[in-house]
């Protein structure tokens, strides 16, 4: 990682005190322990059920119909003594579904970026699907696009279900239904895949390009048999953190304006940025599509005032570039160093890795560390 990025990391953490960081670490630790405890309890239930020892979820119960052959641990559970036991077991037990790491391919140093993962990445994570679901959700889980884009496809008459053209995104479909999008049948993905890419320049964030330009899917080609697509957009010349997945529900949450997901950028400008302009970015500026203000802004490098770090929640198109262009600056470089709870740490430019299970859990739980607090919470 370049020295500039290291300095920017200091800026990104500048407004967080040690107490805040420690609280965040403890919160993540607590979530991890709870998940492990839940997994251990679920495994114990399955074992007991296979042995014919339990037919209902473990609960504190003293009903006379309890089975007589139950082990001592079940008696202890009925007295409420098992509450601490899952936590102890969780300390040394991996949660269900933990995947074995895939051996990464050899690194290519050619001019073109190759589909080369980083070491220690896990296998895809299983995705559970309901028997019936809304049509736009089905299309999203099929890896075609996000749920909002899928809804537009349905409304535009580009989706056929069992021979009938459907115009209602909420139309219920089952896994056995024949769903055709733009003349091609699509299927539910069996595995959910989450890939973090450190996007290089000159690659566009679309599944395909009629002009024949390079896309981010060219970089991860061969990484997975599942159809994945980018979550959100980065301009062709913008670099940094980009998530690709076939989990349409998560993609919809991460891009929906109501969630206001945190993003941090390193901006390189054509000239030193005046302090009054940094204050203007924080106070907010009015662009052609409305008012916008950054959550944090400052020099990424005290010795180079051409480089600025900015934290923002808005997901509007080209918002960072337009803010500085509005103030009269020419953006020479734009690098996204954080998206939600994801960073490009240990992922070189043009390389990728699969997310760990705990990273996926934090994304799905919409951890408050990267989602803007409501006004009531801030008060």
NUDRENBA-13577 format. One record per residue (C-alpha): residue number from 1; y negated, z, x. Coordinates in nm, 3 decimals, padded with zeros to 5 digits. Layout:
// residues N
<site NUM <Y Z X>>
...
// end
This chain:
// residues 379
<site 1 <00.000 00.000 00.000>>
<site 2 <-00.342 -00.095 00.134>>
<site 3 <-00.592 00.159 00.248>>
<site 4 <-00.827 00.054 -00.031>>
<site 5 <-00.571 00.144 -00.293>>
<site 6 <-00.517 00.485 -00.130>>
<site 7 <-00.889 00.553 -00.158>>
<site 8 <-00.884 00.442 -00.517>>
<site 9 <-00.602 00.685 -00.588>>
<site 10 <-00.836 00.960 -00.474>>
<site 11 <-01.095 00.836 -00.721>>
<site 12 <-00.841 00.820 -01.002>>
<site 13 <-00.753 01.185 -00.946>>
<site 14 <-01.106 01.296 -00.871>>
<site 15 <-01.187 01.428 -01.217>>
<site 16 <-00.857 01.617 -01.253>>
<site 17 <-00.842 01.967 -01.111>>
<site 18 <-00.533 02.110 -00.950>>
<site 19 <-00.473 02.320 -01.259>>
<site 20 <-00.474 02.011 -01.482>>
<site 21 <-00.234 01.826 -01.255>>
<site 22 <-00.001 02.123 -01.238>>
<site 23 <-00.005 02.151 -01.619>>
<site 24 <00.085 01.783 -01.646>>
<site 25 <00.374 01.827 -01.401>>
<site 26 <00.500 02.127 -01.594>>
<site 27 <00.476 01.933 -01.920>>
<site 28 <00.686 01.647 -01.780>>
<site 29 <00.937 01.899 -01.644>>
<site 30 <00.961 02.065 -01.985>>
<site 31 <01.019 01.732 -02.162>>
<site 32 <01.289 01.643 -01.912>>
<site 33 <01.465 01.978 -01.956>>
<site 34 <01.451 01.951 -02.336>>
<site 35 <01.597 01.602 -02.326>>
<site 36 <01.879 01.714 -02.099>>
<site 37 <01.950 02.015 -02.317>>
<site 38 <01.964 01.793 -02.626>>
<site 39 <02.201 01.555 -02.447>>
<site 40 <02.428 01.840 -02.342>>
<site 41 <02.438 01.976 -02.695>>
<site 42 <02.521 01.631 -02.836>>
<site 43 <02.807 01.586 -02.588>>
<site 44 <02.945 01.928 -02.680>>
<site 45 <02.936 01.837 -03.048>>
<site 46 <03.130 01.519 -02.983>>
<site 47 <03.393 01.704 -02.780>>
<site 48 <03.435 01.970 -03.050>>
<site 49 <03.460 01.705 -03.320>>
<site 50 <03.731 01.516 -03.128>>
<site 51 <03.927 01.842 -03.095>>
<site 52 <03.889 01.912 -03.466>>
<site 53 <03.688 02.225 -03.402>>
<site 54 <03.366 02.131 -03.580>>
<site 55 <03.270 01.897 -03.862>>
<site 56 <02.898 01.976 -03.889>>
<site 57 <02.608 02.004 -03.641>>
<site 58 <02.602 02.329 -03.447>>
<site 59 <02.402 02.584 -03.646>>
<site 60 <02.374 02.957 -03.669>>
<site 61 <02.626 03.030 -03.940>>
<site 62 <02.846 03.314 -04.062>>
<site 63 <03.019 03.129 -04.349>>
<site 64 <03.372 03.261 -04.424>>
<site 65 <03.513 02.907 -04.404>>
<site 66 <03.464 02.882 -04.027>>
<site 67 <03.764 02.755 -03.832>>
<site 68 <03.980 03.028 -03.680>>
<site 69 <04.080 02.849 -03.361>>
<site 70 <03.723 02.798 -03.237>>
<site 71 <03.658 02.896 -02.873>>
<site 72 <03.456 03.199 -02.772>>
<site 73 <03.152 02.981 -02.700>>
<site 74 <03.137 02.881 -03.067>>
<site 75 <03.135 03.249 -03.168>>
<site 76 <02.853 03.304 -02.923>>
<site 77 <02.665 03.009 -03.073>>
<site 78 <02.691 03.168 -03.419>>
<site 79 <02.522 03.476 -03.276>>
<site 80 <02.242 03.262 -03.134>>
<site 81 <02.354 03.320 -02.773>>
<site 82 <02.397 02.954 -02.687>>
<site 83 <02.025 02.881 -02.685>>
<site 84 <01.990 02.946 -02.313>>
<site 85 <02.323 02.786 -02.216>>
<site 86 <02.219 02.418 -02.268>>
<site 87 <01.920 02.470 -02.041>>
<site 88 <02.144 02.602 -01.762>>
<site 89 <02.385 02.315 -01.800>>
<site 90 <02.099 02.070 -01.820>>
<site 91 <01.987 02.166 -01.471>>
<site 92 <02.292 02.000 -01.319>>
<site 93 <02.392 01.742 -01.581>>
<site 94 <02.254 01.392 -01.619>>
<site 95 <02.160 01.287 -01.974>>
<site 96 <02.388 01.056 -02.170>>
<site 97 <02.337 00.688 -02.088>>
<site 98 <02.224 00.739 -01.731>>
<site 99 <02.277 00.409 -01.560>>
<site 100 <02.405 00.334 -01.215>>
<site 101 <02.151 00.168 -00.983>>
<site 102 <02.184 -00.203 -00.917>>
<site 103 <02.195 -00.318 -00.557>>
<site 104 <01.874 -00.514 -00.498>>
<site 105 <01.879 -00.869 -00.367>>
<site 106 <01.748 -00.948 -00.020>>
<site 107 <01.372 -00.973 00.005>>
<site 108 <01.229 -01.323 00.027>>
<site 109 <00.929 -01.388 00.243>>
<site 110 <00.873 -01.745 00.125>>
<site 111 <00.554 -01.877 -00.030>>
<site 112 <00.694 -01.851 -00.382>>
<site 113 <00.763 -01.506 -00.522>>
<site 114 <01.135 -01.461 -00.579>>
<site 115 <01.319 -01.254 -00.838>>
<site 116 <01.361 -00.959 -00.602>>
<site 117 <01.386 -00.605 -00.741>>
<site 118 <01.309 -00.289 -00.548>>
<site 119 <01.582 -00.046 -00.445>>
<site 120 <01.730 00.208 -00.682>>
<site 121 <01.652 00.038 -01.012>>
<site 122 <01.882 00.127 -01.304>>
<site 123 <02.072 -00.099 -01.540>>
<site 124 <01.918 -00.192 -01.879>>
<site 125 <01.901 00.086 -02.137>>
<site 126 <02.093 00.053 -02.466>>
<site 127 <01.878 -00.024 -02.772>>
<site 128 <01.982 00.114 -03.110>>
<site 129 <01.927 -00.116 -03.408>>
<site 130 <01.925 -00.029 -03.776>>
<site 131 <02.138 -00.209 -04.035>>
<site 132 <01.827 -00.350 -04.200>>
<site 133 <01.473 -00.386 -04.074>>
<site 134 <01.149 -00.575 -04.150>>
<site 135 <01.156 -00.940 -04.047>>
<site 136 <00.873 -00.907 -03.795>>
<site 137 <01.053 -00.612 -03.632>>
<site 138 <01.375 -00.817 -03.614>>
<site 139 <01.189 -01.101 -03.439>>
<site 140 <01.029 -00.855 -03.196>>
<site 141 <01.365 -00.695 -03.114>>
<site 142 <01.505 -01.043 -03.060>>
<site 143 <01.268 -01.073 -02.765>>
<site 144 <01.052 -01.349 -02.911>>
<site 145 <00.718 -01.166 -02.909>>
<site 146 <00.551 -00.844 -03.019>>
<site 147 <00.551 -00.727 -03.380>>
<site 148 <00.195 -00.832 -03.454>>
<site 149 <00.255 -01.181 -03.316>>
<site 150 <00.581 -01.194 -03.511>>
<site 151 <00.396 -01.111 -03.832>>
<site 152 <00.162 -01.404 -03.769>>
<site 153 <00.460 -01.635 -03.715>>
<site 154 <00.605 -01.527 -04.050>>
<site 155 <00.276 -01.567 -04.236>>
<site 156 <00.236 -01.909 -04.077>>
<site 157 <00.564 -02.030 -04.230>>
<site 158 <00.746 -02.067 -03.898>>
<site 159 <01.039 -01.838 -03.984>>
<site 160 <01.345 -01.925 -04.192>>
<site 161 <01.603 -01.668 -04.307>>
<site 162 <01.938 -01.792 -04.437>>
<site 163 <01.786 -02.131 -04.516>>
<site 164 <01.477 -01.996 -04.696>>
<site 165 <01.128 -01.999 -04.549>>
<site 166 <00.987 -01.646 -04.558>>
<site 167 <00.617 -01.558 -04.558>>
<site 168 <00.637 -01.178 -04.589>>
<site 169 <00.662 -00.991 -04.253>>
<site 170 <00.814 -00.687 -04.427>>
<site 171 <01.102 -00.887 -04.577>>
<site 172 <01.424 -00.690 -04.507>>
<site 173 <01.692 -00.859 -04.296>>
<site 174 <02.024 -00.746 -04.152>>
<site 175 <02.181 -00.819 -03.817>>
<site 176 <02.419 -01.065 -03.985>>
<site 177 <02.138 -01.276 -04.135>>
<site 178 <02.057 -01.613 -03.979>>
<site 179 <01.698 -01.600 -03.857>>
<site 180 <01.535 -01.915 -03.721>>
<site 181 <01.195 -01.905 -03.548>>
<site 182 <01.024 -02.237 -03.474>>
<site 183 <01.352 -02.422 -03.525>>
<site 184 <01.556 -02.198 -03.295>>
<site 185 <01.795 -01.922 -03.407>>
<site 186 <01.723 -01.578 -03.262>>
<site 187 <01.946 -01.274 -03.228>>
<site 188 <01.892 -00.901 -03.190>>
<site 189 <01.898 -00.786 -02.830>>
<site 190 <02.196 -00.565 -02.746>>
<site 191 <02.018 -00.393 -02.458>>
<site 192 <01.659 -00.284 -02.421>>
<site 193 <01.513 -00.390 -02.085>>
<site 194 <01.195 -00.250 -01.929>>
<site 195 <01.062 -00.417 -01.612>>
<site 196 <00.753 -00.315 -01.416>>
<site 197 <00.603 -00.605 -01.220>>
<site 198 <00.328 -00.594 -00.959>>
<site 199 <00.170 -00.921 -01.068>>
<site 200 <00.029 -01.152 -00.800>>
<site 201 <-00.253 -01.404 -00.842>>
<site 202 <-00.206 -01.753 -00.987>>
<site 203 <00.061 -01.646 -01.238>>
<site 204 <-00.008 -01.645 -01.610>>
<site 205 <00.133 -01.385 -01.850>>
<site 206 <00.304 -01.611 -02.102>>
<site 207 <00.667 -01.700 -02.164>>
<site 208 <00.599 -02.068 -02.093>>
<site 209 <00.305 -02.294 -02.016>>
<site 210 <00.265 -02.652 -02.142>>
<site 211 <00.055 -02.731 -01.834>>
<site 212 <00.342 -02.640 -01.605>>
<site 213 <00.167 -02.349 -01.435>>
<site 214 <00.367 -02.059 -01.287>>
<site 215 <00.438 -01.768 -01.523>>
<site 216 <00.538 -01.408 -01.458>>
<site 217 <00.883 -01.489 -01.599>>
<site 218 <00.938 -01.716 -01.299>>
<site 219 <00.919 -01.408 -01.075>>
<site 220 <01.183 -01.208 -01.265>>
<site 221 <01.409 -01.506 -01.329>>
<site 222 <01.771 -01.393 -01.305>>
<site 223 <01.684 -01.023 -01.329>>
<site 224 <01.839 -00.987 -01.674>>
<site 225 <02.022 -01.206 -01.927>>
<site 226 <01.801 -01.060 -02.203>>
<site 227 <01.485 -01.238 -02.317>>
<site 228 <01.183 -01.031 -02.215>>
<site 229 <00.812 -01.097 -02.254>>
<site 230 <00.490 -00.944 -02.114>>
<site 231 <00.327 -00.647 -02.289>>
<site 232 <-00.036 -00.745 -02.322>>
<site 233 <-00.213 -00.993 -02.097>>
<site 234 <-00.355 -01.008 -01.748>>
<site 235 <-00.576 -01.300 -01.648>>
<site 236 <-00.436 -01.557 -01.409>>
<site 237 <-00.636 -01.413 -01.119>>
<site 238 <-00.591 -01.047 -01.218>>
<site 239 <-00.322 -00.859 -01.026>>
<site 240 <-00.136 -00.532 -01.066>>
<site 241 <00.080 -00.341 -01.313>>
<site 242 <00.243 -00.546 -01.588>>
<site 243 <00.526 -00.433 -01.817>>
<site 244 <00.784 -00.681 -01.949>>
<site 245 <01.036 -00.583 -02.217>>
<site 246 <01.236 -00.694 -02.517>>
<site 247 <01.159 -00.371 -02.703>>
<site 248 <00.920 -00.508 -02.965>>
<site 249 <00.850 -00.172 -03.122>>
<site 250 <00.733 -00.018 -02.795>>
<site 251 <00.534 -00.329 -02.705>>
<site 252 <00.356 -00.308 -03.039>>
<site 253 <00.258 00.055 -02.977>>
<site 254 <00.134 -00.009 -02.624>>
<site 255 <-00.090 -00.296 -02.732>>
<site 256 <-00.212 -00.171 -03.070>>
<site 257 <-00.583 -00.072 -03.056>>
<site 258 <-00.523 00.251 -03.250>>
<site 259 <-00.329 00.406 -02.958>>
<site 260 <-00.596 00.327 -02.696>>
<site 261 <-00.360 00.330 -02.398>>
<site 262 <-00.514 00.430 -02.064>>
<site 263 <-00.569 00.163 -01.799>>
<site 264 <-00.719 00.200 -01.451>>
<site 265 <-00.855 -00.096 -01.253>>
<site 266 <-00.988 -00.152 -00.903>>
<site 267 <-01.278 -00.398 -00.921>>
<site 268 <-01.412 -00.587 -00.618>>
<site 269 <-01.763 -00.725 -00.675>>
<site 270 <-01.990 -00.972 -00.497>>
<site 271 <-02.241 -00.705 -00.391>>
<site 272 <-02.278 -00.327 -00.374>>
<site 273 <-02.288 -00.163 -00.717>>
<site 274 <-02.602 00.037 -00.787>>
<site 275 <-02.556 00.394 -00.905>>
<site 276 <-02.759 00.324 -01.218>>
<site 277 <-02.510 00.051 -01.311>>
<site 278 <-02.218 00.294 -01.273>>
<site 279 <-02.402 00.527 -01.509>>
<site 280 <-02.456 00.236 -01.749>>
<site 281 <-02.082 00.161 -01.752>>
<site 282 <-02.013 00.525 -01.840>>
<site 283 <-02.288 00.539 -02.103>>
<site 284 <-02.162 00.214 -02.254>>
<site 285 <-02.286 -00.143 -02.290>>
<site 286 <-02.307 -00.372 -02.592>>
<site 287 <-02.117 -00.698 -02.547>>
<site 288 <-02.090 -00.996 -02.782>>
<site 289 <-01.795 -00.830 -02.959>>
<site 290 <-01.941 -00.481 -02.977>>
<site 291 <-02.008 -00.160 -02.787>>
<site 292 <-01.773 -00.039 -02.512>>
<site 293 <-01.786 00.254 -02.267>>
<site 294 <-01.560 00.345 -01.975>>
<site 295 <-01.387 00.684 -01.959>>
<site 296 <-01.449 00.713 -01.584>>
<site 297 <-01.617 00.499 -01.322>>
<site 298 <-01.699 00.548 -00.954>>
<site 299 <-01.681 00.407 -00.605>>
<site 300 <-01.322 00.355 -00.496>>
<site 301 <-01.428 00.369 -00.131>>
<site 302 <-01.728 00.574 -00.021>>
<site 303 <-01.791 00.331 00.267>>
<site 304 <-01.759 00.014 00.057>>
<site 305 <-01.972 00.019 -00.257>>
<site 306 <-01.856 -00.331 -00.351>>
<site 307 <-01.530 -00.173 -00.473>>
<site 308 <-01.534 00.028 -00.795>>
<site 309 <-01.267 00.212 -00.988>>
<site 310 <-01.283 00.213 -01.367>>
<site 311 <-01.070 00.391 -01.627>>
<site 312 <-01.080 00.245 -01.976>>
<site 313 <-00.881 00.259 -02.298>>
<site 314 <-01.012 -00.053 -02.469>>
<site 315 <-00.767 -00.342 -02.484>>
<site 316 <-01.019 -00.613 -02.563>>
<site 317 <-00.979 -00.947 -02.390>>
<site 318 <-01.120 -00.961 -02.034>>
<site 319 <-01.311 -00.640 -02.108>>
<site 320 <-01.354 -00.518 -01.747>>
<site 321 <-01.477 -00.854 -01.619>>
<site 322 <-01.719 -00.887 -01.909>>
<site 323 <-01.864 -00.539 -01.854>>
<site 324 <-01.963 -00.614 -01.494>>
<site 325 <-02.071 -00.970 -01.569>>
<site 326 <-02.297 -00.825 -01.838>>
<site 327 <-02.463 -00.615 -01.565>>
<site 328 <-02.514 -00.921 -01.344>>
<site 329 <-02.219 -00.890 -01.105>>
<site 330 <-01.962 -01.151 -01.007>>
<site 331 <-01.608 -01.010 -01.012>>
<site 332 <-01.430 -01.126 -00.695>>
<site 333 <-01.110 -00.928 -00.749>>
<site 334 <-00.949 -00.728 -01.028>>
<site 335 <-00.634 -00.518 -00.979>>
<site 336 <-00.474 -00.299 -01.247>>
<site 337 <-00.337 00.008 -01.069>>
<site 338 <-00.223 00.201 -01.378>>
<site 339 <-00.107 00.114 -01.729>>
<site 340 <-00.015 00.409 -01.954>>
<site 341 <00.197 00.627 -01.719>>
<site 342 <00.305 00.336 -01.498>>
<site 343 <00.174 00.261 -01.148>>
<site 344 <00.266 00.004 -00.883>>
<site 345 <00.368 00.273 -00.635>>
<site 346 <00.644 00.146 -00.401>>
<site 347 <00.638 -00.197 -00.567>>
<site 348 <00.494 -00.467 -00.341>>
<site 349 <00.290 -00.755 -00.479>>
<site 350 <00.517 -01.009 -00.648>>
<site 351 <00.809 -00.764 -00.673>>
<site 352 <00.946 -00.568 -00.969>>
<site 353 <01.172 -00.282 -01.069>>
<site 354 <01.340 -00.155 -01.386>>
<site 355 <01.193 00.159 -01.541>>
<site 356 <01.377 00.489 -01.514>>
<site 357 <01.493 00.656 -01.835>>
<site 358 <01.236 00.935 -01.808>>
<site 359 <00.957 00.676 -01.777>>
<site 360 <01.078 00.505 -02.095>>
<site 361 <01.093 00.839 -02.276>>
<site 362 <00.733 00.920 -02.182>>
<site 363 <00.621 00.577 -02.302>>
<site 364 <00.801 00.611 -02.634>>
<site 365 <00.674 00.965 -02.691>>
<site 366 <00.319 00.839 -02.629>>
<site 367 <00.259 01.122 -02.382>>
<site 368 <-00.094 01.261 -02.427>>
<site 369 <-00.169 01.211 -02.057>>
<site 370 <-00.230 00.839 -02.114>>
<site 371 <-00.335 00.828 -02.481>>
<site 372 <-00.694 00.901 -02.572>>
<site 373 <-00.744 01.235 -02.747>>
<site 374 <-00.896 01.241 -03.094>>
<site 375 <-01.246 01.385 -03.140>>
<site 376 <-01.093 01.696 -03.299>>
<site 377 <-00.873 01.756 -02.993>>
<site 378 <-01.165 01.702 -02.752>>
<site 379 <-01.388 01.947 -02.942>>
// end
